[in-house]
Amino acid sequence: MFFGKREETIPYPPGPYVLTPSGSFDGNDGRWSSFNINIGDDGTNKSNGQNFRVLISTSSGVTLVPGQAQWCDDTDCAKSRGIGVYNGQQSLGLQESSTWQDAGIYSIPLPDWWTDTLAIDSSNTTAGGIWGLDNVGLGLSSPESPILQGQYVVKYLIQNFFMGSFGLAAGSSGPQGAVKPNFLDSLYNSGVMIASRSYGYSAGAYHRNNNGVTGSLVLGGYDESRFTKPGISISMPNKSNNTLVVGVQSILYKPDQNIEPNVESLTQSGGFSATIDSTLPYLILPDDVCNEFASRFGLILDESSQLFTVNASAHRLNQNQNASVSFKIGAGPGDSASYTSIDLPYSAFDQQANYPLPVADGTQYFPIKRTDKGIYVLGRTFLQEAYIIVDYERSNFTVAPAYYADPMPAQTLVSIYNTTYTRPPSPDSGSKGGLPAGAIAGIVVGIVLAFVIAGVAAFLLWRKRRAAKKSEEETEKPSEIDTTSAGAEIKYRRVSELTGSEAPQSPKDSAAGYYNVDHKSIPPISEMSPESTPAELYSPPPDGRDTFDYFSTGRMRRRGATRDRDSSGNNTPRTPIAELPGDDAVRALPGKQDPVPKPQHSRSPSDNSLSTNIDEVLAKKRAKAGADGAEQSVEPGAPATREEIARATTEAQQEGAEHAAQSVLERRPSHARGLSDTTVQSDSTAVSQPTPEEIERWARNVDDGPIRPMSP
């Protein structure tokens, strides 16, 4: 029965480990940021390991350290190669410790791109070294330094590798039949250092921030603060071939735009594939690309060293041009939409060569090389401006532009876990019974939406009620009368000024039972024509005193048009007196001999009342009698005789024929008085005229005393 491998769960996975850089820039082929390691520490807290400053190799899986060689037998040379002090004095190379186990002399595993042109001594192209097993620690030898026992260490004597290197390649290395896991695999298999076989690395740059920026190496993860996004993720060829192969789609020469705006391509023949490897500083490029570089930067090929050198004049010109070279990196050499650009300024190529390179010390050179095997490499120079994240667990890697700032930001470490790792729940989530962050966010969003919906519903309800209330108010509001459609009759209605009327329905019809028994036969009285001067009428006597004469008693004077009047004598105090149309004098009723003087009026412009035809006829008759020289002159204001009333009645009927239509109109209530008592005369105004029957009845009742119509 076959059982699959159980999924490995690490309860508390270790975080990434940061290998601290030495702070120095070393090398005989340039200035490169180095890192500290120690060899031979027995772990007794005596810190008895031997320290080395080494460079990083992304293609090798073993640790290389220099041994004591005849060509470097002084302390200055040994120190320049990164060999540290051991047992209180400067060591000339690796010394065997108590933990050293000799394994024999074997060839040094070289990358497949290594050629004879890269060898310093052409007679010794076969690189060999002494292999051994020893304790390898990270950082300077100290109690805090993590140590791995039984790791392969190669001590070499050849000049091709000036400084030692720390290999980051995954897999196994060693003599045939005695292979062992490489350092990165052993560190991961320990289970206490890193969570996966991965790392993040940038070589650092001496030309940045005046004093240089050191490299960054994170094992088991990467430092997110050291690169900018986006990058390009590329798959490795396969699990057995974990080389970092990329596609160089183009290389552009970009001078300072203030000096030369033209951008030129250095890859006239198209893109190519290359391997990223930090073991050596060189960019191994196609011949035509090397020629383009030589043309743009004024490079000279040195035949003995196969180095492209830069003389003083070309160096000054390049500094003035301040040009940069942009590498367009993708998964393949052809153009694609998925890529990243790595820009290298001229200062990144400005390096110096020293012994044991076959040139004079301090020679300025451009770190590019021609190829012998058709294999192209982007070496340590490229990684000054690029950050790589290598994940052997998933057989891919990422290339992104390196980030530089002055000062540099704090580290932001991110762990890379292996493919079998299952992230456990948070320790607090199960014990406290809390909700996940997503659930909490959903609840908050739901509550907010509920409040929004409730607010909208309340607003709509309020607006609906407000609209209904407004509609109800508009419905209950009394409509105004449009005078244009109702006619002039309604427009010029006037309210009667008779005291006691209940406008706008006054006066009441006698049929409705408004008047008492004594006054049912008296018609209502309204204002007359404006030509007649108003005269005072008597008010109805009090109950039980039907024959009381208000005109002969008290000689009452009128003090207001429509207000209550004061009385004297037998008059009832403050009895309201109504107005009756008449001429300028007040006439006595039939049967009364004493003339009643005209009351003094104090009326406003509204005192212009409508006159009656009777007044006009009487006035004309009296004027005619005076003109004929009659014996008896009529005194203004004297009471009319029965004959005059009879004659006036006949003539009034004839002259009032033209007003018959208005006389029969139904009397309508007029408008209530406003600020002024002025009455508007209109053809449509209904004027109440005494009928012939009323005049006849008044004539018959002379002996019985005056009976006035009562104002409602």
C-alpha positions in Angstrom: 0.0 0.0 0.0 1.3 3.4 -1.0 1.2 6.3 1.4 1.8 9.8 0.3 4.0 12.1 2.2 2.1 13.8 5.0 1.8 17.5 4.8 4.3 19.1 7.1 3.0 21.7 9.5 5.4 23.9 11.3 3.7 25.3 14.3 5.9 28.3 14.6 7.9 28.7 11.4 11.2 30.5 11.7 11.5 33.9 10.1 14.1 34.9 7.5 17.7 35.3 8.4 19.6 38.4 7.5 23.3 37.9 6.8 24.9 41.2 8.0 27.3 42.7 5.5 30.8 43.5 6.6 30.5 47.1 5.7 33.6 47.0 3.5 33.9 47.1 -0.3 36.6 44.6 -1.4 38.0 43.1 -4.5 40.8 43.3 -7.1 38.3 43.8 -9.9 36.2 46.6 -8.4 34.6 47.7 -5.1 32.1 45.1 -3.9 30.1 44.8 -0.7 31.3 41.7 1.2 29.8 39.6 4.0 31.2 37.9 7.1 31.4 34.2 7.7 33.5 32.1 10.1 35.0 28.6 9.8 36.0 26.2 12.5 34.0 27.5 15.5 33.5 24.5 17.8 30.5 26.0 19.5 32.1 26.2 23.0 31.3 29.9 23.2 35.0 30.7 22.9 34.4 32.4 19.5 37.4 30.5 18.2 36.3 30.4 14.5 38.3 32.0 11.7 36.6 35.0 10.1 36.5 35.8 6.4 35.0 38.5 4.3 33.5 36.8 1.2 31.5 37.7 -1.9 28.2 36.0 -2.9 28.1 33.4 -5.6 24.6 32.6 -6.9 25.9 29.7 -9.1 28.1 27.8 -6.6 26.8 25.6 -3.8 30.0 25.4 -1.7 32.0 27.8 0.5 35.3 28.9 -1.0 38.0 30.6 1.2 41.6 31.5 0.2 44.5 29.4 1.5 48.0 30.6 2.2 49.6 31.0 -1.3 53.1 32.0 -2.5 51.8 34.8 -4.7 50.1 36.4 -1.6 52.4 35.8 1.3 52.2 39.2 3.1 49.7 40.5 5.5 48.5 43.3 3.3 47.7 41.0 0.4 46.0 38.5 2.8 44.0 41.3 4.3 42.9 42.6 0.9 41.6 39.1 0.1 39.3 39.2 3.1 41.3 36.9 5.4 40.6 37.9 9.1 42.7 37.9 12.2 43.0 34.4 13.8 44.4 33.7 17.3 45.4 37.3 17.7 47.3 37.8 14.5 46.7 38.4 10.8 46.3 35.0 9.1 47.6 34.4 5.5 44.8 31.9 4.7 42.5 29.2 6.1 44.2 27.3 8.9 43.0 23.9 9.9 41.0 23.9 13.1 40.2 21.1 15.6 36.9 20.5 13.7 38.5 20.2 10.3 38.1 16.9 8.4 40.3 16.6 5.2 38.4 15.2 2.2 41.1 15.5 -0.5 42.1 17.7 -3.4 39.4 18.1 -6.0 38.6 20.5 -8.8 36.5 23.5 -7.9 33.0 23.3 -9.3 32.9 26.0 -11.9 29.9 27.4 -13.7 29.3 26.3 -17.3 30.0 29.8 -18.6 33.7 29.6 -17.3 36.2 29.9 -20.2 39.9 30.3 -20.7 39.5 34.0 -21.3 38.4 34.3 -17.6 41.5 32.6 -16.3 44.2 34.9 -15.0 46.9 32.3 -15.6 46.2 30.6 -18.9 48.6 27.8 -17.9 46.5 26.9 -14.9 43.0 26.7 -16.4 42.0 23.7 -14.2 41.0 25.1 -10.9 41.6 22.8 -8.0 41.4 23.0 -4.2 41.5 21.2 -0.9 38.2 20.0 0.2 37.3 19.5 3.8 34.4 19.3 6.3 34.1 21.9 8.9 31.7 24.0 10.9 30.5 27.0 8.9 29.0 30.0 10.8 27.2 33.0 9.6 28.6 36.4 10.6 31.6 37.0 12.8 32.6 34.2 15.1 30.5 34.8 18.3 28.0 32.9 20.5 25.2 34.5 18.5 26.5 33.2 15.2 24.4 30.3 13.8 26.7 27.3 13.0 26.2 24.4 10.7 28.4 21.4 11.3 30.0 19.1 8.6 29.7 21.5 5.7 32.0 21.3 2.7 34.7 24.0 2.6 37.1 24.4 -0.3 40.5 26.0 0.3 42.0 27.2 -3.0 45.4 28.6 -4.0 44.9 29.8 -7.6 44.8 33.4 -8.6 41.5 33.1 -10.6 39.5 33.6 -7.4 41.0 36.5 -5.5 38.5 36.6 -2.6 36.5 33.9 -1.1 32.8 33.3 -1.9 29.7 32.0 -0.2 27.6 29.8 -2.4 23.8 30.1 -2.4 22.9 27.5 -5.0 20.6 24.7 -3.9 21.3 21.0 -4.2 24.3 18.9 -3.3 28.1 19.2 -3.8 31.2 17.1 -3.0 33.6 14.6 -4.3 32.1 11.7 -6.2 30.4 9.3 -3.8 30.6 11.8 -0.9 28.1 14.5 -1.9 26.5 16.5 0.8 23.7 19.1 0.8 24.7 22.6 0.1 24.7 25.2 2.8 21.3 26.6 2.0 19.7 23.1 2.0 21.4 22.3 5.3 20.2 25.6 6.8 16.6 24.8 5.8 16.8 21.2 6.8 17.8 22.2 10.3 14.2 23.4 10.8 15.2 26.2 13.1 16.6 28.8 10.8 14.6 29.4 7.7 11.2 28.3 6.3 12.3 27.5 2.7 15.2 27.2 0.4 15.0 30.8 -0.8 16.8 34.1 -0.6 16.8 37.7 -1.6 19.9 39.5 -2.7 21.3 42.7 -4.1 25.1 43.3 -4.5 25.0 46.9 -3.2 26.6 49.8 -4.9 29.8 51.7 -4.0 28.7 54.6 -6.3 25.5 55.3 -4.3 25.0 57.8 -1.5 28.6 59.1 -1.5 30.0 56.4 0.8 28.2 53.5 -0.9 25.3 51.3 0.0 26.1 47.8 1.2 24.6 44.7 -0.2 21.6 42.9 1.1 21.3 39.1 1.7 18.2 37.6 3.3 18.0 33.8 3.6 14.5 32.2 3.7 12.8 35.4 2.4 13.6 38.8 1.1 13.8 42.5 2.1 10.9 44.4 0.5 12.5 47.8 1.2 15.4 47.1 -1.2 13.5 47.0 -4.5 10.8 48.7 -6.4 7.8 47.2 -8.1 6.9 45.8 -10.5 9.4 43.1 -11.2 9.4 40.2 -13.5 8.9 36.6 -12.3 10.7 33.9 -14.3 10.7 30.2 -14.1 13.9 28.2 -13.8 14.7 25.8 -16.7 13.9 22.8 -14.5 14.5 21.4 -11.0 17.8 19.9 -11.9 18.9 23.1 -13.7 18.3 25.9 -11.2 20.3 28.5 -13.1 18.9 32.0 -13.2 18.3 32.4 -17.0 16.6 35.6 -18.2 15.9 37.1 -21.6 17.7 40.3 -22.4 15.2 41.8 -24.9 17.1 45.0 -25.5 19.9 47.2 -24.2 19.5 51.0 -24.6 22.1 53.7 -24.4 20.5 56.8 -22.8 22.6 59.9 -22.4 21.6 62.8 -20.2 18.6 64.4 -21.9 19.9 67.9 -21.2 23.0 67.0 -23.3 21.9 64.5 -25.9 18.2 63.6 -26.3 18.7 60.7 -28.6 18.3 57.1 -27.3 20.2 54.4 -29.2 19.9 50.7 -29.1 23.0 48.6 -28.4 21.3 45.3 -29.5 21.0 45.9 -33.2 20.8 42.1 -33.9 18.0 41.5 -31.3 17.7 40.1 -27.8 19.5 37.1 -26.3 19.3 34.9 -23.2 21.7 35.3 -20.3 22.4 33.9 -16.8 22.5 36.0 -13.7 25.5 35.1 -11.7 27.3 37.1 -9.0 30.4 35.0 -8.9 32.4 37.4 -11.1 31.7 41.1 -11.9 31.6 40.8 -15.7 28.8 41.2 -18.2 29.6 38.5 -20.8 27.8 39.8 -23.9 27.7 39.2 -27.7 30.6 40.6 -29.7 28.4 43.1 -31.5 27.0 44.4 -28.2 30.5 44.7 -26.8 31.5 46.7 -29.9 28.5 49.1 -29.4 29.5 49.6 -25.8 33.1 50.4 -26.9 31.8 52.9 -29.5 29.5 54.8 -27.1 31.9 54.9 -24.1 35.3 55.1 -25.8 36.5 51.7 -24.6 39.8 50.1 -25.6 40.2 46.3 -25.6 43.4 45.2 -23.8 44.5 42.0 -25.6 46.6 40.6 -22.7 43.8 40.8 -20.1 40.9 40.8 -22.5 39.6 43.8 -20.4 37.9 46.9 -21.9 39.8 49.8 -20.5 38.9 53.5 -20.3 41.5 56.2 -20.7 41.4 59.5 -18.8 39.9 61.5 -21.7 37.1 59.0 -22.3 36.5 58.8 -18.6 35.9 62.6 -18.4 33.7 62.5 -21.5 31.6 59.7 -20.0 31.2 61.6 -16.8 30.0 64.6 -18.7 27.6 62.6 -20.8 26.3 61.0 -17.6 24.7 58.3 -19.7 23.0 55.1 -18.5 22.4 51.7 -19.9 18.9 50.2 -19.6 18.5 46.4 -19.7 15.0 45.3 -20.7 14.6 41.9 -18.8 11.9 39.4 -19.6 11.3 35.7 -19.5 12.6 35.3 -23.1 14.8 37.3 -25.5 11.8 38.4 -27.7 9.8 41.5 -27.0 6.9 41.0 -24.7 4.5 43.1 -22.6 5.8 41.5 -19.4 9.3 42.8 -18.5 11.2 45.0 -16.1 13.9 47.6 -16.8 17.2 47.7 -14.9 19.1 51.0 -15.4 22.8 51.1 -14.8 24.5 54.6 -14.7 28.0 55.0 -16.0 29.3 55.0 -12.4 28.2 51.4 -12.0 30.6 50.5 -14.9 33.4 52.6 -13.6 35.6 50.0 -11.9 39.4 49.6 -11.2 41.5 46.5 -11.9 44.4 45.5 -9.5 46.8 42.7 -8.9 46.8 39.8 -9.7 44.9 40.9 -12.9 47.5 41.4 -15.7 47.2 45.2 -15.8 48.6 48.1 -13.9 47.0 48.6 -10.5 44.3 51.1 -10.6 43.5 50.7 -14.3 40.0 51.9 -15.0 38.1 49.4 -17.0 34.6 48.6 -18.1 33.4 45.2 -16.7 32.2 43.6 -20.0 33.7 40.5 -21.6 33.4 38.7 -25.0 32.1 35.2 -24.9 33.9 32.1 -26.1 31.1 29.5 -25.8 28.1 31.6 -26.8 26.9 31.8 -23.2 26.1 35.2 -21.9 26.2 36.3 -18.3 24.9 39.2 -16.2 27.4 39.3 -13.4 27.9 41.2 -10.1 27.9 44.6 -11.9 24.3 44.0 -13.0 23.2 43.1 -9.5 24.3 46.5 -8.2 21.1 47.9 -9.7 18.9 44.8 -9.5 17.3 42.8 -6.7 16.7 39.1 -7.1 14.4 36.8 -5.2 15.2 33.2 -5.7 12.7 30.5 -4.6 14.1 27.0 -5.2 10.9 25.5 -3.6 8.8 26.7 -6.6 11.6 26.8 -9.2 11.2 30.5 -10.0 12.9 33.8 -9.3 12.1 37.5 -9.6 14.1 40.3 -10.9 13.3 43.9 -9.9 15.0 47.3 -9.9 17.0 47.9 -6.7 15.8 50.8 -4.5 18.2 53.4 -3.2 17.5 56.3 -1.0 19.5 58.6 1.2 19.2 57.5 3.9 18.2 54.0 3.1 14.8 52.8 4.6 14.4 50.3 7.4 14.2 46.6 6.6 10.9 45.1 5.6 11.4 41.3 5.8 9.1 38.9 4.2 9.3 35.1 4.7 9.0 32.6 1.9 7.5 29.3 3.1 7.9 25.9 1.5 5.2 24.3 -0.7 4.2 21.9 2.1 3.7 24.5 4.8 0.2 25.1 6.2 -0.2 28.3 8.0 -1.8 27.5 11.4 -4.6 29.7 12.8 -3.6 32.7 14.9 -3.0 31.7 18.6 -5.6 34.2 19.8 -8.3 33.4 17.3 -9.4 30.0 18.8 -9.1 30.9 22.5 -10.9 34.1 22.3 -13.5 33.1 19.8 -13.0 36.2 17.8 -14.3 36.7 14.3 -12.0 36.8 11.3 -11.1 40.2 10.0 -13.2 39.6 6.8 -16.3 38.8 8.9 -15.8 41.9 11.0 -15.4 44.0 7.9 -18.6 42.5 6.4 -20.5 43.3 9.6 -19.3 46.8 9.7 -20.3 47.3 6.0 -23.7 45.8 6.7 -24.4 48.1 9.6 -23.3 51.1 7.5 -25.6 50.1 4.7 -28.5 49.5 7.1 -28.1 53.1 8.4 -27.9 54.5 4.9 -31.1 52.6 3.9 -32.9 53.7 7.0 -31.9 57.3 6.4 -33.1 57.2 2.8 -36.4 55.6 3.8 -37.0 58.2 6.5 -36.3 61.0 4.0 -38.7 59.6 1.5 -41.4 59.1 4.1 -40.9 62.7 5.3 -41.1 64.1 1.8 -44.3 62.1 1.1 -46.0 63.4 4.3 -44.8 66.9 3.5 -46.3 66.7 0.0 -49.6 65.3 1.3 -49.8 68.0 3.9 -49.1 70.7 1.4 -51.7 69.2 -1.0 -54.3 69.2 1.9 -53.5 72.8 2.8 -53.9 73.8 -0.8 -57.3 71.9 -1.0 -58.6 73.5 2.2 -57.5 77.0 1.3 -60.5 79.1 0.1 -60.4 79.9 -3.5 -60.1 83.4 -4.6 -62.8 84.9 -6.8 -61.6 85.8 -10.2 -63.2 89.2 -10.9 -62.6 88.8 -14.6 -64.9 85.8 -14.7 -67.3 86.8 -11.9 -68.1 90.1 -13.4 -68.0 93.7 -12.3 -70.9 93.1 -10.0 -69.0 91.0 -7.6 -65.8 93.0 -8.0 -67.4 96.2 -6.9 -69.7 94.9 -4.1 -69.8 97.1 -1.1 -70.7 96.4 2.5 -73.6 98.4 3.8 -72.7 100.9 6.4 -75.9 100.5 8.4 -75.2 99.8 12.0 -76.0 96.3 13.1 -75.7 94.7 9.7 -74.0 91.4 9.5 -71.9 91.7 6.4 -71.6 90.2 4.0 -75.2 88.8 4.2 -76.8 92.0 5.7 -79.5 93.1 5.4 -81.5 89.9 6.0 -84.7 89.2 4.2 -87.7 89.6 6.3 -88.9 86.2 5.2 -86.1 84.7 7.2 -87.5 86.1 10.4 -84.7 88.6 11.1 -87.0 91.6 11.7 -89.4 91.8 14.6 -93.2 92.2 14.2 -93.1 95.9 14.1 -90.6 96.2 11.2 -91.4 93.3 8.9 -92.9 95.7 6.3 -89.9 98.0 6.2 -87.5 97.2 3.4 -83.7 97.3 3.9 -81.9 100.5 3.1 -78.5 100.7 1.4 -76.3 103.5 0.1 -77.8 105.8 -2.6 -76.1 107.6 -5.5 -73.0 109.6 -4.8 -74.7 112.8 -5.8 -77.0 112.8 -2.7 -75.7 114.2 0.6 -76.4 111.7 3.4 -79.0 112.8 6.0 -79.7 111.2 9.3 -82.5 108.8 9.8 -84.1 108.1 13.1 -83.5 104.7 14.6 -86.4 102.5 15.6 -87.9 103.5 19.0 -87.3 101.2 21.9 -89.7 98.5 22.6 -93.0 99.9 23.7 -92.4 103.4 22.4 -93.4 103.2 18.7 -94.1 106.9 18.3 -91.0 108.3 19.9 -89.6 111.2 17.8 -85.9 111.2 17.6 -85.7 114.2 15.3 -87.7 116.6 17.5 -86.2 115.5 20.8 -82.8 116.5 21.9 -81.8 118.3 18.6 -79.2 115.5 18.2 -76.0 116.2 16.2 -74.3 113.6 14.3 -70.7 112.9 15.3 -69.7 110.1 13.0 -70.7 108.3 9.9 -71.0 104.8 11.1 -70.1 105.1 14.8 -72.5 105.3 17.8 -74.0 108.7 18.5 -74.4 110.4 21.8 -78.0 111.7 22.6 -79.6 114.1 25.0 -83.0 114.6 26.5 -85.3 111.8 25.9 -83.0 110.1 23.5 -81.7 106.7 24.5 -78.0 107.1 25.1 -75.6 105.9 22.4 -78.4 104.7 20.1 -77.0 103.8 16.7 -78.3 106.0 13.9 -78.4 104.9 10.3 -77.9 107.0 7.2 -80.5 107.8 4.6 -79.8 109.5 1.3 -81.0 113.0 0.9 -80.0 116.5 -0.3 -78.0 119.0 1.7 -80.9 119.5 4.3 -82.6 117.1 6.6 -86.3 116.9 5.9 -88.9 116.5 8.5 -91.3 113.7 8.1 -94.9 114.4 6.9 -97.0 115.8 9.6 -94.2 117.5 11.5 -94.1 121.3 11.3 -90.8 122.0 13.0 -88.0 121.8 10.6 -85.0 119.8 11.6 -81.7 121.5 10.9 -79.1 119.6 8.9 -76.8 117.7 11.1 -73.1 118.6 10.8 -71.2 115.9 9.1 -67.7 115.0 9.6 -67.6 112.3 6.9 -64.5 111.1 5.1 -64.4 110.9 1.3 -66.6 107.8 1.7 -69.5 110.0 2.5 -70.4 110.4 -1.1 -73.5 108.3 -1.2 -75.8 107.5 -4.0 -78.8 109.9 -4.3 -82.4 109.0 -5.1 -84.6 110.4 -7.8 -87.0 111.7 -5.1 -84.4 114.1 -3.8 -83.7 115.4 -7.2 -87.4 116.0 -8.0 -88.0 117.8 -4.7 -84.9 120.0 -5.2 -86.1 120.9 -8.7 -89.6 121.7 -7.6 -88.5 124.0 -4.9 -86.1 125.8 -7.1 -88.9 126.3 -9.7 -91.3 127.6 -7.1 -88.7 130.1 -6.0 -88.2 131.2 -9.5 -91.9 131.7 -10.1 -92.2 134.1 -7.1 -94.4 131.9 -4.9 -95.7 133.5 -1.8 -94.3 130.8 0.5 -90.6 130.2 0.1 -89.2 126.9 1.0 -86.5 127.1 3.5 -83.7 124.8 3.0 -84.1 121.8 5.2 -87.9 122.4 5.7 -90.1 119.3 5.7 -91.9 118.4 2.5 -95.6 118.7 2.3 -98.0 116.0 1.3 -98.6 117.6 -2.1 -94.9 117.8 -2.8 -94.4 114.2 -1.9 -97.2 113.1 -4.2 -95.9 115.2 -7.1 -92.3 113.9 -6.4 -93.6 110.4 -6.5 -95.1 110.7 -9.9 -92.0 112.4 -11.4 -89.7 110.0 -9.7 -91.4 107.1 -11.3 -90.9 108.6 -14.7 -87.3 109.7 -14.1 -86.4 106.4 -12.4 -87.5 104.3 -15.4 -84.0 104.0 -16.6 -83.0 102.7 -13.1 -85.8 100.1 -13.0 -83.4 97.3 -13.8 -81.1 98.2 -11.0 -84.1 98.6 -8.6 -85.2 95.0 -9.1 -81.8 93.5 -8.7 -81.3 91.4 -5.7 -79.3 93.4 -3.2 -76.0 91.9 -2.6 -73.6 92.5 0.3 -70.9 94.9 -0.6 -67.2 94.7 0.3 -66.2 95.4 3.9 -64.7 98.7 4.4 -60.9 98.9 4.3 -58.7 101.8 5.2 -60.9 104.3 3.3 -64.7 104.7 3.4 -64.8 105.9 -0.2 -67.4 104.0 -2.2 -66.7 103.2 -5.8 -69.5 104.1 -8.2 -70.2 101.5 -10.8 -72.8 100.8 -13.3 -73.2 97.4 -11.8 -73.8 98.6 -8.3 -77.2 97.6 -7.0 -78.9 100.6 -5.5 -82.0 100.2 -3.2 -84.7 102.7 -4.3 -88.0 103.2 -2.4 -90.8 101.7 -4.4 -94.0 103.6 -5.1 -95.9 101.5 -2.7 -93.5 102.5 0.1 -93.9 106.1 -0.7 -97.7 105.7 -0.8 -97.6 103.9 2.6 -95.5 106.6 4.1 -97.9 109.3 2.9 -100.9 107.5 4.5 -99.1 107.1 7.8 -98.4 110.8 8.4 -100.8 111.1 11.2 -99.6 108.0 12.8 -96.1 109.3 13.3 -92.8 108.4 11.6 -92.0 104.8 11.1 -88.5 104.3 9.8 -87.1 101.1 8.4 -84.8 99.6 10.8 -81.2 98.9 9.9 -80.4 95.3 10.5 
